[in-house]
C-alpha cells in the first residue's frame, strides 16, 4: 500500500511563499504521474499541478506554483509564490490518475494546511 506524507504548510501573509514537500512509501519513479491537490473550505478537492515521468507538467495555477521532484530524495515539491487568500486549503500529494475522478482516489495522506491571511 502506498502512503503519502505532506509537510511544509503553515500561516503566510498574502504575497508570501511556501514550499511544500511530499514523501512516498515507494519509489516515485514507479509512479507514472504525481500531483498536488488541495481542498479549500466549502469546496471539493481539486488538482493543482501534475508531473509525469516524461516531465510533462500541467498547472491549474500557472505562473505562481511550480511542481518538481528530487528522485535522490524520493520527494515531490510544490513551490508556491505570490500566495493569495483564496489559496488557503489543505494540500495533498497523490498519484495522478487522469481518467479517474478525484473523488474516487484512495489512500489520501493527512495533507498539510496552508493558510494565507494577514
Secondary structure, 3 states (H helix, E strand, C coil): CCCEEEECCEEECCCCCEEEEEEECCCHHHCCEEEEEEECCCCCCEEEEEEECCCCEEECCCCCEEEEEEHHHCEEEEEECCCCHHHCEEEEEEECCCCCCHHHCCCCCCCEEEEECC
